[in-house]
């Protein structure tokens, strides 16, 4: 049953001290075959648990947890940063985001001396601009990099406030206790940008009123221009810049008509949530998990564990979670 699980659970955690996780390493986590997991780790706001199953021969995804000073100034602010980068078309974009997004966030936090929606938005834009520079430089020798992209889900906990920013269809879900009953309810915090959602299709139609084929139902799946399921991402420059939607890019990615304006956006949807005592934990996961579990089912799995979890990142429920899911498939 583990092979079935690996078909949809995709992520990559890269410890700050090493690019790869070594089997049997208690400090960085433990590895059993294609499964890597860390049952419990400490961050500034509590504990986290995380796990990774490699689904593809080439791992396209990345994720990270950074905790401590969120700026380059010694006085702070302090907090916790969680990032989930679900790559597609190759690993280049997700790796670039993993290497640069948090550093941009620290730079803008230092400039403004605080955490804010504006800081996060600027960090996303700087990351997009940086990867565009990479695509521009590599285009003559590696044109396929123009068709590589990544969903980006970010959570920042700072001064009692949770910031959620999202591009694509990863999802952040909070487990919140109902005071009257003690029940833990699932609260979705992120806004998704998958064209399977009618409102996302409507948004694209309103932005491209002259293009009736902006969203196409292909093999019973809605796709932007028949190519991609998400409307926002980092990368995917072939759907943002006309100079990359031409030869020598593979013909299957090239549009028949000229690209008059960007089709995809790199503008994240950002929400702000003051944290309350009855907010128990947060689950950050890429879309592979949510295709098979509802928000409430995932929250129930975490809540029913004997060991409590404050922040989980990208299918991050620990080894016990995987055993429960594996047994249920």
Secondary structure by P-SEA (a helix, b strand, c coil): ccccccccbbbbbbccccccccccccccbbbcccbbbbcccccccbbbbbccccccccccccccccccccccccccccbbbbbbbbccccaaaaaaaaacaaaaaaaaaaaaccccaaaaaaaaaaaaaaaaaaaaaacccccccccbbbbbbbbbbcccbbbbbbccccbbbbbbbcccccbbbbbbcccccccccaaaaaaaaaacccccccccccccccccccccccccccccccccccccccccccccccccccccccccccccbbbbbcccccccbbbbbcccccccccaaaaaaaaaaccccccccccccccaaaaaaaaaac
